[in-house]
Amino acid sequence: MSGTPRAGERASGDSSPRPGPALRGGRPLDAAGIAAAVLTCTLWGSNGVAGRIGTADIPPWTLASIRGWIAFLLLALVLSWRRPKLPRSWPAWRRAVAIGVLQTGLPTGLFFWGVHRLDAGLAMVMMSTQPLFVALLLQRWPGGERLTGWRLLALLGGFAGVGVVAYAKSGSSLEFHWPALMAIGAGAASWAAGTLIMRQPGPGWEDFHALVTCQMAVACAFMTAVAVHEWWEPVRFTSEALLSVVYMGLFTTAVGSVLWFWSVQRHGASRISAFVFAIPVSGVLLGAIVLGEPLPPLLFPGLLLVAASLALVNLPESAWRGVTGRLTSLLQQGRAAVQR
């Protein structure tokens, strides 16, 4: 046995607050939580279409930074009106910096860099691998939510459905822009790490809107610094590009970030992150409707597998015990029948 405290325990001499309900797993999903998660994922699913339109005229990191600053100004306006108390400790601000870079800055920039080179629906499919990274990180995350074997299996089933969708979107050729796929996958992993850090940002962050606003400022500064190398490239501020920037800054970033942080803190990362599998569904459908991207037949079994994973991952623990107990009983009966 190592000296690492178990979930919910504190190490000797540790004066940090005990993990709250959100850290240990949060309250069970209710109608408000489901609605917030579905709306957030639908908004984020539209990022592929809006990003594809915007990066046609504006370089990707520049587009990401402009979108971020629009969202930050909106959030800061509300924050200046509310005037919540901000933390004064360096550990709290250090975590806010980590959240800003990992949760928002790096994933957003890498996503736009990738979607500029990929099918919009496929880009959203790749970004939706975030729940798998959350599940893997949670197994070793201090105080994290330990997923049961069956729940983790259901989550992997959803990831398999994402793979089927990706295969269908490639026309069964598996011919992709692989660096773009890897960039978006790295963004998904970064997003997962930032989500988990956000759940315990440290003492002083009593107001989650203040945390969202401050981490957005960090993300914007980070994306702007990376975008400097693009400023020598031609930029065309067409009406389509400007509309995509405003839409993403207002809805997918400002509104989406607030809804996401509220949902994770209220219900826990593993429950809410599973809804990210709805992002490729909306992303693929919106790509077909707005951009005319193909909808091959194999796409629909993959989307069905994703939906089934969502339903299973979010079953209450009591329902899971009933399901797993029944499955175990059936396996034992089958084994006994074979032995006879």
Beta strands, then each sheet from edge to edge (+ up, - down):
end
